[in-house]
């Protein structure tokens, strides 16, 4: 029982992957990326990572604590744990600021009698309360709790004027600016900014104040670009609140330095979804040691990955579409696989342009050299310069040992080794094997390798890698999009919504012919005894019987009965006893039942044919009897040829979507159907839907019939096989109108069958 439940999960998994108008993968489900942002230290730019959401609040500062916490940490000469400072500033309430506090920052202040700092903290907490008053309406009655704000501002101004420490004076000024913003006193903001920040040092507090001042400035484009460049805490807000009014030309006209020009182009780049190489070049030309340039190069690589890898590996359009840069075509067009390949190749041309830029820079002017060299390797792989890519990897491996970056480079190395081979001659080379074994839990990596081998006609190794990646146990780590894979079969010229896959078995089932499937089975029947092969083939070897079953089913679809019998027979009787008994599957309804004899029993029809030869119904036994009955029917010396042709026709009818033995052809009754032959589907889709073979053999039964009544029954069944309609039998009505009424229902079928002789 336990073994069969595994079989059911595998073979019937396509029940969950039905073709429908419902769910279809999109966005991050299909976006392909190998050069992951989390390999690099740009978490403070996380909100601007290239992804299908484009915006999000999931970002972190480069440091664990914000600049204000670090500032106070340095104020205490690092004598107070930074955790306590953070707690005091961001967690404690006004009433918590006492000499009895257990907070070490407050203990430090009280111990050293820093009363002016303690007073500042009290005022800061009061400002927090004041800034929240507009939202203090828990019963939603429109009754906002207000304070006399003007006296409060007067008090803040007095504290600024009275404070002798410039350190605290600036902090008071910022508190006042922030309070003025949240309480609608916008005119005060600019006055305070000009007096206390405009001419001072440009530290974090300057940019925090500049952020609030930008709301009062109609020409703030340069300011907000600088805020993004220099303020980790405000970069996201600076973009979110100001990007709609940002004007690149106006900002450039007001720039006062090359660095500001670079910052302006950086601001314009962070959410640009079209190619951004021109802006990258401008940033590089105007700014040395630009950290945001490094991030934007990383982002550009992720964009190119989407444009190249998503269609190349998954047969989906890139996850983010923009106004046609390479394409002047209707975006609603469904692209064929050939067109998708052409698109990838054109985007590889853009990758070459980016590579030329990366090769041209002076690395002494680059802040994060390892990122640029890793990007160079990625771009060489994208542009299919495999030999140069491998040479650069050899140098990189000797220079850099960062674990995450190194892991990415190793994966590119394996992909290069596999890809740098001729079609028809590709194998998994020895130097790639240790890398593959090291990253067996990375489904996206294994899928990429598998596809590269598949494109080079090494189907067994390709499917082995894809299947191993499909294993779900202990397979998830990191973000979903970085690992799991969903993909489509090849898209033909006129294909509509195609079947998507996330299980290798469904892919083999839908896409490959019996001859191609035979190649995989032949490999599984060889001696696989080295450790590497046993590892990557572990899933296929585990599923060998089910895959052999699939091969036999494909032969049935192609009506190659002898090959189907041979394949099914190789599985042995035990397999069929265990896997095709409804009770063993814990399924008792008709949907799953495979215990009706397709030769003698027709779905939704009361039995009218005596069962002369009873046998346990399995794919093997049905195939064997179909061969047997066909041989007898086709033999001119057989006395009852019409009878055997009729049984054969019954079997082929039962193997259609309307029959009781659809399991002979499918692992689910639901599948794609396209009336136009140009559309992709199962090789026997027309037969499965229309029952052409059933019609053929009912007609041969008619031609060999000896009595009029049996001839009428044969035509009636031929009509039924064609249209599956109980009441409309055109051939019967035309040839035997006198029998039409009798045969319009199932009540008289037995009488007409008995009239055969």
C-alpha positions in Angstrom: 0.0 0.0 0.0 2.7 2.5 1.0 4.6 2.0 -2.3 1.5 2.5 -4.3 0.6 5.8 -2.6 3.9 7.1 -3.9 2.9 5.9 -7.3 -0.4 7.6 -7.1 1.2 10.9 -6.1 3.5 10.8 -9.0 1.4 9.5 -11.8 -1.7 11.4 -10.8 0.1 14.6 -10.1 -1.2 16.0 -13.3 -4.6 16.2 -11.7 -3.3 19.3 -9.9 -1.8 20.7 -13.2 -5.0 20.8 -15.3 -5.4 23.0 -18.2 -7.9 25.7 -17.4 -8.6 29.4 -17.4 -7.5 29.5 -13.8 -4.0 29.8 -12.3 -1.1 30.3 -14.7 2.4 31.1 -13.4 3.5 34.7 -13.7 5.7 37.2 -12.1 8.2 35.9 -9.6 7.0 32.3 -10.3 8.7 32.4 -13.7 11.4 35.1 -13.4 14.7 33.4 -13.8 17.8 34.6 -11.9 21.1 33.1 -11.0 23.0 36.3 -10.0 21.1 36.8 -6.8 21.2 40.2 -5.0 21.7 38.5 -1.6 25.1 37.3 -2.7 26.2 40.9 -2.3 26.1 43.5 0.5 23.4 45.8 -0.8 20.5 45.1 1.6 20.0 48.8 2.1 19.0 48.9 -1.6 16.7 45.9 -1.3 13.6 48.0 -2.0 15.0 48.6 -5.5 16.0 45.1 -6.4 14.7 44.0 -9.8 11.6 42.0 -9.3 8.0 41.9 -10.6 6.7 43.8 -7.6 9.1 46.7 -8.3 8.3 48.3 -5.0 8.2 46.9 -1.5 9.0 47.7 2.1 11.3 44.7 2.5 14.6 46.4 2.9 17.3 46.8 5.5 19.9 49.3 6.3 23.5 48.3 5.5 24.2 48.4 9.2 22.1 46.7 11.9 21.2 50.1 13.5 20.2 53.4 12.0 22.6 56.3 11.8 21.2 58.1 14.8 21.9 55.1 17.0 25.5 54.9 15.7 25.9 58.6 16.3 24.9 58.3 20.0 27.1 55.2 20.3 30.1 57.3 19.2 29.0 60.1 21.6 29.4 57.7 24.5 32.9 56.8 23.1 31.5 53.3 22.5 31.2 52.7 26.3 27.5 51.8 26.1 26.2 48.7 24.3 24.6 49.8 21.0 21.6 47.6 21.8 20.8 49.7 24.8 21.1 52.9 22.9 18.7 51.5 20.2 16.3 50.4 22.9 16.3 53.8 24.6 15.7 55.7 21.3 13.2 53.4 19.6 11.5 51.3 22.3 11.3 53.1 25.6 8.5 55.5 26.4 8.7 59.0 28.0 7.8 57.5 31.4 10.7 55.1 31.1 13.3 57.8 31.2 14.3 57.7 34.9 17.4 57.3 37.0 16.1 53.9 38.1 16.1 52.5 34.5 18.0 49.3 33.8 18.8 50.7 30.4 22.6 51.1 30.2 22.5 54.2 28.0 20.3 56.0 30.6 22.5 54.7 33.4 25.5 56.2 31.6 23.8 59.6 31.2 22.6 59.8 34.8 26.0 58.6 36.1 27.9 61.2 34.2 25.3 63.9 35.0 24.6 64.6 31.4 21.4 66.5 32.2 21.2 68.4 29.0 21.2 65.0 27.0 18.6 63.6 29.4 16.4 66.7 28.8 16.9 66.3 25.0 15.7 62.7 25.2 12.6 63.7 27.2 11.8 66.4 24.6 12.3 63.8 21.8 9.8 61.5 23.4 7.4 64.4 23.8 7.8 65.1 20.1 6.9 61.5 19.3 3.7 61.9 21.2 2.9 65.2 19.5 3.6 63.8 16.1 1.1 61.0 16.7 -1.8 63.1 17.9 -3.3 63.4 14.5 -3.9 59.7 14.5 -5.2 59.3 18.1 -8.9 58.7 17.3 -9.6 55.1 18.3 -13.4 55.3 18.0 -13.1 56.9 14.5 -15.4 59.8 15.5 -13.3 62.4 13.8 -12.3 63.7 17.2 -8.5 64.1 17.0 -6.7 64.8 20.2 -4.8 68.1 19.8 -2.3 70.0 21.9 -1.6 73.7 21.8 1.1 73.3 19.2 2.3 76.9 19.0 3.4 77.0 22.6 5.2 73.7 22.0 7.0 75.1 19.0 8.0 78.2 21.1 9.4 75.8 23.7 11.4 74.0 21.1 12.8 77.3 19.7 13.8 78.3 23.2 15.7 75.1 23.7 17.5 75.5 20.4 18.5 79.1 21.3 19.5 78.1 24.9 21.5 75.0 24.0 25.2 75.7 24.0 26.3 72.3 22.5 26.2 72.5 18.8 25.8 68.7 18.8 22.5 69.0 20.7 21.5 72.2 19.0 21.3 70.5 15.6 19.4 67.6 17.1 16.9 70.0 18.6 16.6 71.7 15.2 15.9 68.4 13.5 13.3 67.5 16.1 11.6 70.8 15.4 11.7 70.3 11.7 10.2 66.8 12.0 7.5 68.0 14.3 6.7 70.9 12.0 6.3 68.5 9.1 3.8 66.2 11.0 1.9 69.2 12.4 1.5 71.1 9.2 3.9 74.1 10.0 5.7 73.8 6.7 7.1 77.4 6.6 9.1 76.7 9.7 11.0 73.8 8.1 12.9 75.8 5.6 13.8 78.5 8.1 15.3 76.0 10.5 17.0 74.1 7.7 18.7 77.3 6.3 19.8 78.3 9.8 21.1 75.1 11.2 21.9 72.7 8.3 22.3 74.4 4.9 25.9 75.6 5.6 26.9 72.9 8.1 28.4 69.5 7.7 26.6 67.0 5.5 26.2 64.1 7.9 23.2 61.8 8.3 21.2 64.5 10.2 21.7 67.0 7.4 20.1 64.6 4.9 17.3 63.7 7.3 16.6 67.4 7.5 17.0 67.9 3.8 14.4 65.2 3.2 11.7 67.1 5.1 12.8 70.4 3.5 12.4 68.8 0.1 8.6 68.8 0.6 8.7 72.6 0.6 11.0 72.9 -2.4 9.4 72.8 -5.9 12.8 72.2 -7.5 14.0 69.5 -5.1 15.2 67.0 -7.8 18.8 67.5 -7.0 18.2 67.3 -3.2 16.2 64.0 -3.4 18.9 62.5 -5.6 21.5 63.4 -3.0 19.3 62.0 -0.2 19.1 58.6 -2.0 22.8 58.6 -2.6 23.8 59.4 1.0 21.0 58.5 3.4 20.4 54.8 4.0 17.3 55.5 6.1 15.7 57.9 3.7 16.6 56.5 0.3 13.4 54.5 -0.1 11.1 57.4 1.1 13.0 59.8 -1.1 12.0 57.7 -4.1 8.5 56.8 -3.0 7.3 60.3 -2.3 9.2 62.2 -5.0 9.7 60.0 -8.1 6.5 61.2 -9.9 7.7 64.8 -9.8 11.3 64.1 -10.5 12.5 65.7 -13.7 15.8 64.5 -15.1 16.5 67.5 -17.4 15.7 70.0 -14.6 17.8 68.2 -12.1 20.8 68.0 -14.5 20.4 71.7 -15.2 20.7 72.5 -11.5 23.5 70.1 -10.6 26.5 71.8 -9.1 29.1 69.0 -9.4 29.9 65.9 -11.3 29.0 63.9 -8.2 25.5 65.4 -8.2 25.2 64.5 -11.9 26.0 61.0 -11.0 23.5 61.0 -8.1 20.8 62.3 -10.4 21.4 59.5 -12.9 21.4 57.0 -10.1 18.0 58.3 -8.8 16.6 58.0 -12.3 17.9 54.4 -12.6 16.7 52.6 -9.5 13.3 51.6 -10.9 14.0 51.9 -14.6 12.8 48.6 -16.2 14.2 49.3 -19.7 17.9 49.0 -20.6 19.9 51.4 -18.4 23.4 51.2 -19.8 23.4 54.9 -20.9 22.7 56.0 -17.3 25.3 53.6 -15.9 27.9 55.2 -18.2 27.0 58.7 -17.1 27.3 57.7 -13.4 30.7 56.1 -14.0 31.9 59.2 -15.9 30.9 61.6 -13.1 31.6 59.7 -9.9 34.5 57.6 -8.7 34.0 54.9 -6.0 30.2 55.0 -6.5 28.5 52.3 -4.4 25.1 52.9 -6.0 26.7 52.3 -9.4 27.8 48.9 -8.2 24.2 48.1 -7.1 22.8 49.4 -10.4 25.1 47.1 -12.3 23.9 44.2 -10.2 20.3 45.3 -11.0 21.1 45.5 -14.7 22.4 42.0 -14.7 19.1 40.8 -13.1 17.2 42.5 -15.8 19.2 40.9 -18.5 18.8 37.5 -16.8 15.0 38.0 -17.0 15.2 38.9 -20.7 17.5 36.1 -21.6 17.1 33.2 -19.2 13.3 33.4 -18.5 12.4 32.7 -22.2 15.4 30.5 -22.9 15.0 28.1 -19.9 11.3 28.3 -19.2 9.6 29.3 -22.5 7.9 32.2 -20.8 8.1 35.8 -21.8 10.2 37.9 -19.4 8.4 38.5 -16.2 8.4 42.3 -16.7 7.4 43.7 -20.0 8.1 47.3 -21.0 7.4 49.4 -24.1 9.0 47.4 -26.8 12.7 48.2 -26.7 13.8 45.5 -29.1 10.4 44.7 -30.4 7.9 46.9 -32.3 5.1 44.4 -32.0 1.8 44.0 -30.3 2.5 42.9 -26.7 -0.6 40.7 -26.8 1.0 38.4 -29.4 1.8 34.9 -28.1 5.3 34.2 -29.1 6.4 30.8 -30.4 9.5 29.1 -29.0 11.4 30.1 -32.1 10.4 33.7 -31.5 11.3 33.5 -27.9 14.8 32.2 -28.8 15.2 35.1 -31.3 14.3 37.5 -28.5 16.9 35.9 -26.2 19.5 36.2 -28.8 18.8 39.9 -29.3 19.0 40.5 -25.6 22.3 38.7 -25.6 23.4 41.5 -27.9 22.5 44.0 -25.2 24.4 41.9 -22.7 27.4 42.2 -25.0 27.1 46.0 -24.8 27.0 45.9 -21.1 30.0 43.5 -21.1 32.0 45.9 -23.3 31.3 48.6 -20.7 32.3 46.4 -17.8 35.5 45.6 -19.7 36.3 49.2 -20.3 36.1 50.6 -16.8 39.2 51.5 -14.7 38.9 49.1 -11.8 40.8 51.4 -9.5 37.8 53.7 -9.7 35.4 50.9 -8.7 34.3 50.4 -5.1 33.2 46.8 -5.3 35.7 45.1 -7.6 34.5 41.6 -6.8 31.0 42.4 -8.0 32.2 43.8 -11.3 34.4 40.8 -11.9 31.5 38.5 -11.0 29.3 40.5 -13.4 31.9 40.2 -16.1 31.8 36.4 -15.7 28.0 36.4 -15.8 27.9 38.5 -18.9 30.4 36.3 -20.6 28.2 33.3 -20.0 25.1 35.2 -21.2 26.9 36.1 -24.4 28.0 32.4 -24.9 31.7 33.2 -24.7 32.2 30.1 -22.7 36.0 29.7 -23.0 36.7 33.3 -22.0 34.2 32.9 -19.1 36.0 29.8 -17.8 39.4 31.7 -18.0 38.0 34.6 -16.0 36.5 32.1 -13.4 39.9 30.5 -12.9 41.4 34.0 -12.0 38.4 34.9 -9.9 38.6 31.7 -7.8 42.2 32.5 -6.9 41.4 36.1 -5.8 38.0 36.0 -4.0 36.7 33.6 -1.3 33.4 35.2 -0.3 31.2 32.2 0.2 28.1 33.5 -1.5 29.8 35.1 -4.4 32.0 32.1 -4.9 29.0 29.8 -4.9 27.5 31.8 -7.8 30.7 31.7 -9.7 31.0 27.9 -9.3 27.5 27.4 -10.7 28.3 29.6 -13.7 31.5 27.5 -14.1 29.5 24.2 -14.3 27.0 25.8 -16.7 29.9 26.9 -18.9 31.5 23.5 -18.9 28.2 21.9 -19.9 27.2 24.5 -22.5 30.7 24.6 -24.2 29.9 21.4 -26.1 28.5 20.4 -29.5 24.9 19.4 -30.0 24.7 15.6 -29.8 28.0 15.3 -28.0 27.3 16.9 -24.7 28.0 15.0 -21.5 28.4 15.9 -17.8 32.2 16.4 -17.7 34.3 15.3 -14.8 35.2 18.9 -13.8 31.5 19.8 -13.4 30.6 16.9 -11.2 31.9 18.1 -7.9 30.1 21.4 -8.4 26.8 19.7 -9.2 27.1 17.5 -6.1 27.9 20.6 -4.0 24.7 22.4 -5.0 22.2 19.5 -5.3 19.7 21.5 -3.2 19.5 24.3 -5.7 16.6 23.3 -8.1 17.1 26.3 -10.3 20.7 25.5 -10.9 20.0 21.8 -11.6 17.2 22.9 -14.0 19.5 25.2 -15.9 22.1 22.4 -16.3 19.3 20.0 -17.3 18.0 22.4 -20.0 21.5 23.0 -21.4 21.9 19.2 -21.8 18.4 18.9 -23.2 19.1 21.5 -25.8 22.2 19.5 -26.7 20.2 16.2 -27.1 21.5 14.5 -23.9 18.0 13.7 -22.7 18.8 11.1 -20.0 21.2 13.3 -18.1 19.0 16.3 -18.6 15.9 14.7 -17.1 18.0 13.2 -14.3 19.1 16.6 -13.2 15.6 18.2 -13.5 14.1 15.2 -11.7 16.6 15.4 -8.9 15.8 19.1 -8.5 12.1 18.3 -8.3 12.6 16.4 -5.1 10.7 18.3 -2.5 12.3 17.0 0.7 14.7 19.5 2.2 14.7 21.3 -1.1 13.5 24.8 -0.1 15.8 27.6 1.0 15.8 31.3 0.6 13.2 33.1 -1.4 10.8 31.1 -3.5 11.8 32.6 -6.8 15.5 31.8 -6.2 15.0 28.1 -6.3 11.7 26.6 -7.5 11.1 26.4 -11.2 7.9 26.4 -13.3 8.2 26.1 -17.1 6.2 25.5 -20.3 6.5 23.0 -23.1 7.7 24.4 -26.5 5.4 27.0 -27.9 4.3 26.6 -31.5 3.4 29.4 -33.8 -0.3 29.6 -32.8 -0.2 28.2 -29.3 -2.5 29.6 -26.7 -2.4 28.9 -23.0 0.0 25.9 -22.8 0.5 23.4 -20.1 3.0 24.5 -17.5 5.1 22.2 -15.5 6.8 22.0 -12.1 7.2 18.2 -12.1 9.5 16.4 -14.4 7.1 13.4 -14.9 4.4 15.7 -16.3 6.9 17.2 -18.6 8.0 13.9 -20.0 4.4 12.8 -20.2 3.3 15.8 -22.3 6.3 16.7 -24.4 8.4 13.7 -25.5 7.7 10.9 -28.0 8.0 7.2 -27.3 11.3 7.0 -29.1 12.7 9.8 -27.0 11.3 8.3 -23.8 12.9 4.9 -24.8 16.3 6.6 -24.7 15.7 7.5 -21.1 14.6 4.0 -20.2 17.6 2.5 -22.0 19.9 4.6 -19.8 18.1 3.4 -16.7 18.5 -0.2 -17.8 22.3 0.2 -18.0 24.7 -0.3 -15.1 24.7 2.9 -13.1 27.2 2.2 -10.4 29.5 5.2 -10.0 28.7 7.5 -7.0 27.9 10.6 -9.1 25.6 8.8 -11.5 23.8 7.0 -8.7 23.2 10.3 -7.0 21.9 12.4 -9.9 19.9 9.4 -11.2 18.5 8.5 -7.8 15.0 10.0 -8.5 14.7 8.4 -12.0 15.9 5.0 -10.6 13.4 5.3 -7.9 10.7 6.0 -10.4 11.9 3.5 -13.0 8.8 1.4 -13.0 6.5 4.4 -13.4 8.7 5.7 -16.2 8.5 2.4 -17.9 4.8 2.5 -17.5 4.8 5.9 -19.1 6.9 4.6 -22.1 4.4 1.8 -22.7 1.6 4.4 -22.5 3.3 6.5 -25.1 3.5 3.5 -27.4 -0.2 3.1 -27.0 -0.7 6.7 -27.9 1.3 6.1 -31.1 -0.6 2.8 -31.7 2.6 0.8 -31.6 1.0 -2.1 -29.8 3.9 -4.6 -30.0 6.3 -2.1 -28.4 3.7 -1.3 -25.8 3.2 -5.0 -24.9 6.9 -5.6 -24.7 7.4 -2.5 -22.4 4.4 -3.3 -20.1 5.5 -7.0 -19.9 9.0 -6.0 -18.7 7.4 -4.6 -15.5 6.3 -8.0 -14.3 2.9 -9.3 -12.9 3.6 -7.9 -9.4 3.7 -4.3 -10.7 0.3 -4.7 -12.3 -1.3 -6.4 -9.4 -0.1 -3.6 -7.0 -0.7 -0.6 -9.2 -3.9 -1.2 -11.1 -6.2 -2.4 -8.3 -8.7 0.3 -7.3 -8.9 -1.0 -3.7 -5.1 -0.7 -3.4 -5.4 3.0 -4.3 -8.1 3.6 -1.7 -10.3 4.9 -4.5 -13.7 3.5 -4.8 -15.5 5.8 -7.2 -15.9 5.3 -10.9 -13.5 8.1 -11.8 -10.4 6.1 -10.8 -11.7 2.6 -11.5 -9.8 0.6 -14.0 -11.6 -2.7 -13.6 -14.2 -2.6 -16.4 -13.3 -4.6 -19.5 -12.9 -2.2 -22.4 -13.8 -4.9 -24.9 -17.1 -5.9 -23.4 -18.2 -3.0 -21.2 -18.9 0.5 -22.4 -19.2 3.5 -20.2 -22.7 4.7 -19.3 -24.1 1.6 -21.3 -25.6 -1.5 -19.8 -23.6 -4.5 -20.7 -25.0 -6.2 -23.9 -22.0 -8.4 -25.0 -21.4 -11.7 -23.3 -17.9 -11.8 -21.8 -16.3 -14.9 -23.3 -12.8 -14.2 -22.0 -12.5 -12.8 -18.5 -9.2 -11.4 -17.3 -7.8 -8.9 -14.8 -7.8 -5.5 -16.5 -4.4 -3.9 -16.7 -2.5 -2.0 -19.3 -0.6 -5.1 -20.1 -3.7 -7.4 -20.4 -5.6 -4.9 -22.5 -2.7 -4.4 -24.8 -2.2 -8.2 -25.2 -5.9 -8.8 -26.0 -6.0 -5.9 -28.4 -3.1 -7.4 -30.3 -4.8 -10.8 -30.2 -8.2 -9.6 -31.4 -6.7 -7.4 -34.1 -4.7 -10.4 -35.4 -7.9 -12.5 -35.5 -10.0 -9.8 -37.1 -7.4 -9.1 -39.8 -7.0 -12.7 -40.7 -9.3 -13.5 -43.7 -9.6 -17.1 -42.5 -11.2 -16.1 -39.2 -14.8 -17.0 -39.1 -16.1 -14.2 -36.9 -14.1 -11.2 -38.2 -17.0 -8.8 -37.6 -17.1 -9.9 -33.9 -13.5 -9.2 -33.3 -13.5 -5.9 -35.2 -16.4 -4.9 -33.0 -14.4 -5.8 -29.8 -11.4 -3.9 -31.1 -13.6 -0.9 -31.8 -15.1 -1.1 -28.3 -11.6 -1.0 -26.8 -10.5 2.0 -28.8 -13.7 3.8 -27.9 -13.1 2.9 -24.2 -9.6 4.5 -24.5 -11.0 7.9 -25.4 -12.0 10.6 -23.0 -15.5 9.3 -23.0 -14.5 5.7 -22.1 -13.9 3.6 -19.0 -10.3 3.0 -19.9 -8.9 6.5 -20.6 -6.1 5.4 -18.3 -4.6 3.5 -21.2 -3.7 6.9 -22.8 -3.6 9.5 -19.9 -2.8 10.0 -16.3 -5.6 12.5 -16.0 -8.9 12.8 -17.9 -8.3 16.5 -18.3 -5.8 17.7 -20.9 -5.2 20.3 -23.6 -7.3 20.2 -26.6 -6.8 22.2 -29.8 -8.9 21.7 -32.9 -6.2 23.2 -35.1 -3.4 20.8 -35.9 -0.9 23.7 -35.6 -1.5 23.7 -31.8 0.6 21.7 -29.5 -1.0 18.8 -27.6 -0.5 15.1 -26.9 0.4 13.2 -30.1 -2.9 11.3 -29.9 -5.1 14.2 -28.8 -7.4 14.0 -31.9 -7.8 10.3 -31.4 -8.4 10.7 -27.6 -11.1 13.3 -28.3 -12.7 12.0 -31.6 -12.2 8.2 -31.4 -11.2 7.8 -35.1 -9.8 4.3 -34.6 -13.1 3.2 -33.0 -15.0 4.6 -36.0 -12.6 2.7 -38.3 -13.0 -0.6 -36.6 -16.8 -0.3 -36.2 -16.9 0.3 -39.9 -14.8 -2.8 -40.6 -17.2 -4.7 -38.4 -20.0 -3.3 -40.5 -18.3 -4.4 -43.8 -17.7 -7.9 -42.4 -21.2 -8.3 -40.8 -23.5 -11.0 -42.1 -26.9 -9.7 -40.9 -28.7 -6.5 -41.5 -29.4 -5.9 -37.8 -25.8 -6.3 -36.8 -24.8 -4.0 -39.7 -27.2 -1.4 -38.3 -25.7 -1.8 -34.8 -22.2 -1.3 -36.2 -23.2 2.0 -38.0 -25.0 3.1 -34.8 -21.8 2.6 -32.8 -19.7 4.2 -35.5 -21.9 7.3 -35.3 -21.7 7.2 -31.5 -17.9 7.0 -31.5 -17.8 10.1 -33.8 -20.1 12.4 -31.9 -20.8 10.7 -28.5 -24.4 11.7 -28.9 -27.1 9.2 -28.0 -29.9 10.4 -30.3 -28.2 11.6 -33.5 -27.0 8.7 -35.7 -26.7 10.0 -39.3 -25.2 7.0 -41.0 -27.6 4.6 -39.2 -30.6 6.9 -40.1 -29.5 7.1 -43.7 -28.8 3.4 -44.3 -31.3 1.7 -42.0 -34.1 4.2 -41.1 -36.4 1.3 -40.0 -33.9 0.5 -37.2 -33.3 4.1 -36.1 -35.9 4.3 -33.4 -34.9 0.9 -31.9 -31.2 2.0 -31.7 -31.8 5.5 -30.5 -31.5 4.3 -27.0 -29.5 1.5 -25.3 -32.5 -0.7 -24.6 -32.2 -2.9 -27.7 -28.5 -3.1 -28.1 -28.3 -6.7 -26.8 -31.0 -7.9 -29.2 -29.2 -6.4 -32.2 -25.9 -7.9 -31.1 -27.4 -11.3 -30.7 -28.8 -10.9 -34.3 -25.2 -11.1 -35.5 -25.8 -14.7 -36.6 
